[in-house]
Amino acid sequence: MRFSPLVAILLINCSTLERAEYGNTRSGYPDQESWGVKITLTDEGVMRALVKSGHLEKFNDRQYILLDKDVDVDFFDDLEQHTTNLKSQIAEVDERTNFMTAIGDVIVVSDSGVTLYTDTLMWNSEEELIYTDDPIMLTTEKNDTLYGIGFESDVSMDHWKILQPSGVTERAKDE
């Protein structure tokens, strides 16, 4: 069987390209990847949050974690009593600052009956605060529905504030 010089050059070039592709670094790829993740976050031995997600990607060089499937976070107080639940489509964690940003259909339900709906929500684990600059809808334990832009609260949602509020209540003024 005879090979023409053109076919030989093409074969050599193809094998060189394949070797070059496999030799590339993993830049841009996660260093760790897990499915069905369950992470317990503690502060001085006290459980503060239980984070669950269908998928996790960890990037060591950027100190960044991406939770990109069905994020579900339970928050706990100093006595490890459940206070609040957060659900979102995805979440990003900056490991340098311990900030988490929940993104997409964010719902936070407190055990006291307050429910928050928004598109994004940040959690500062050091200060134990949640906040957003986005539009929100909040329902209270008395079934009031409030709307606004911007929100700040402690994680248990006992002390919250809507930055630019609007809403409707069925209660009389003196209640």
C-alpha positions as CSV (number, residue, x, y, z in Angstrom):
1,M,0.0,0.0,0.0
2,R,1.4,3.4,-0.9
3,F,0.9,6.6,1.1
4,S,1.1,9.9,-0.6
5,P,3.1,12.6,1.1
6,L,0.0,14.7,1.6
7,V,-1.8,11.9,3.6
8,A,1.3,11.4,5.7
9,I,1.4,15.2,6.6
10,L,-2.2,15.2,7.5
11,L,-1.8,12.1,9.8
12,I,1.2,13.7,11.5
13,N,-0.6,17.1,12.0
14,C,-3.8,15.4,13.4
15,S,-1.8,13.4,16.0
16,T,0.1,16.5,17.0
17,L,-3.1,18.4,17.6
18,E,-4.6,15.6,19.7
19,R,-1.5,15.5,21.9
20,A,-1.5,19.2,22.3
21,E,-5.2,19.2,23.4
22,Y,-4.6,16.5,26.1
23,G,-1.5,18.3,27.3
24,N,-3.4,21.5,28.2
25,T,-3.8,22.5,31.9
26,R,-7.2,22.3,33.6
27,S,-7.5,26.0,33.7
28,G,-11.2,26.9,34.0
29,Y,-12.2,23.5,35.2
30,P,-13.2,22.8,38.8
31,D,-10.6,21.1,41.0
32,Q,-13.3,19.2,42.8
33,E,-16.8,18.2,41.8
34,S,-19.5,16.4,43.8
35,W,-23.1,15.3,43.4
36,G,-25.7,15.1,46.1
37,V,-23.7,17.4,48.4
38,K,-24.5,17.9,52.1
39,I,-22.2,20.4,53.9
40,T,-22.4,21.4,57.6
41,L,-21.1,24.8,58.4
42,T,-20.0,25.4,62.0
43,D,-18.8,28.4,64.1
44,E,-16.6,27.4,67.1
45,G,-18.2,23.9,67.0
46,V,-21.8,25.1,66.8
47,M,-23.8,24.2,63.7
48,R,-24.9,27.4,61.9
49,A,-26.0,26.1,58.5
50,L,-26.7,22.8,56.7
51,V,-26.2,23.3,52.9
52,K,-27.5,20.7,50.4
53,S,-27.2,20.8,46.6
54,G,-27.5,18.4,43.7
55,H,-24.1,19.5,42.3
56,L,-21.0,21.3,43.5
57,E,-17.9,22.6,41.7
58,K,-14.9,23.9,43.7
59,F,-12.2,26.1,42.2
60,N,-9.2,26.2,44.5
61,D,-7.2,28.9,42.8
62,R,-10.2,31.3,42.8
63,Q,-11.4,30.2,46.3
64,Y,-14.8,29.8,44.8
65,I,-17.6,27.2,45.1
66,L,-20.5,26.9,42.7
67,L,-23.6,25.0,43.8
68,D,-25.7,24.7,40.7
69,K,-28.6,22.4,41.3
70,D,-31.4,22.7,43.8
71,V,-29.7,24.6,46.6
72,D,-31.4,24.1,50.0
73,V,-29.9,25.7,53.2
74,D,-31.1,25.3,56.7
75,F,-29.9,28.0,59.2
76,F,-29.6,27.5,63.0
77,D,-29.2,29.8,66.0
78,D,-26.5,29.7,68.8
79,L,-28.3,26.8,70.4
80,E,-28.5,24.8,67.1
81,Q,-32.2,25.4,66.9
82,H,-33.6,25.6,63.3
83,T,-34.6,29.2,62.4
84,T,-34.8,29.6,58.6
85,N,-34.7,27.7,55.3
86,L,-33.4,29.1,52.0
87,K,-34.0,27.6,48.6
88,S,-32.6,28.8,45.3
89,Q,-31.6,27.4,41.8
90,I,-27.9,28.1,42.3
91,A,-25.5,29.6,44.8
92,E,-22.0,31.0,44.7
93,V,-19.6,31.0,47.7
94,D,-16.6,33.2,48.0
95,E,-14.3,31.3,50.4
96,R,-12.1,34.3,51.1
97,T,-15.0,36.3,52.5
98,N,-17.4,33.5,53.5
99,F,-20.1,35.3,51.5
100,M,-22.8,33.2,49.7
101,T,-25.0,34.6,46.9
102,A,-28.2,32.7,46.2
103,I,-29.4,33.1,42.7
104,G,-32.7,32.3,40.9
105,D,-36.1,31.9,42.5
106,V,-34.8,32.5,46.0
107,I,-37.3,31.7,48.7
108,V,-36.5,32.2,52.4
109,V,-39.0,30.8,55.0
110,S,-38.5,31.6,58.7
111,D,-39.8,29.4,61.4
112,S,-41.8,32.4,62.7
113,G,-43.8,32.5,59.5
114,V,-42.1,35.3,57.4
115,T,-41.5,34.3,53.8
116,L,-39.2,36.3,51.4
117,Y,-39.2,35.9,47.6
118,T,-36.5,37.5,45.4
119,D,-34.1,36.9,42.5
120,T,-30.8,37.1,44.4
121,L,-29.9,37.1,48.1
122,M,-26.5,37.5,49.8
123,W,-25.6,35.8,53.1
124,N,-22.8,37.3,55.2
125,S,-21.9,34.4,57.5
126,E,-19.6,36.6,59.7
127,E,-22.3,39.2,60.4
128,E,-25.2,36.6,60.1
129,L,-27.1,38.9,57.8
130,I,-29.0,38.3,54.6
131,Y,-29.6,41.1,52.1
132,T,-30.4,42.0,48.5
133,D,-30.7,45.1,46.3
134,D,-33.3,43.4,44.1
135,P,-37.1,43.6,44.1
136,I,-38.6,41.5,46.9
137,M,-42.0,40.2,48.0
138,L,-42.4,39.4,51.7
139,T,-45.4,37.8,53.4
140,T,-45.6,38.2,57.2
141,E,-46.9,35.8,59.9
142,K,-50.1,38.0,59.8
143,N,-50.6,37.4,56.1
144,D,-49.6,40.9,55.0
145,T,-47.9,41.1,51.6
146,L,-45.2,43.7,51.2
147,Y,-43.2,44.6,48.2
148,G,-40.1,46.7,47.8
149,I,-36.6,47.0,46.4
150,G,-33.8,46.1,48.7
151,F,-34.0,44.0,51.9
152,E,-31.8,43.5,55.0
153,S,-32.4,41.0,57.9
154,D,-30.8,38.8,60.5
155,V,-30.7,35.2,59.3
156,S,-33.7,34.2,61.5
157,M,-35.7,37.0,59.9
158,D,-36.8,38.4,63.4
159,H,-35.5,41.9,62.6
160,W,-35.9,42.8,58.9
161,K,-36.2,45.9,56.9
162,I,-37.4,46.7,53.3
163,L,-35.3,49.5,51.9
164,Q,-38.0,50.9,49.4
165,P,-41.3,49.4,50.7
166,S,-44.8,49.3,49.3
167,G,-47.7,47.0,50.0
168,V,-51.2,46.3,51.1
169,T,-52.6,45.2,54.5
170,E,-56.0,44.0,55.6
171,R,-55.4,45.0,59.2
172,A,-56.7,48.2,60.8
173,K,-54.3,50.9,61.6
174,D,-54.3,50.2,65.4
175,E,-53.4,46.5,65.1
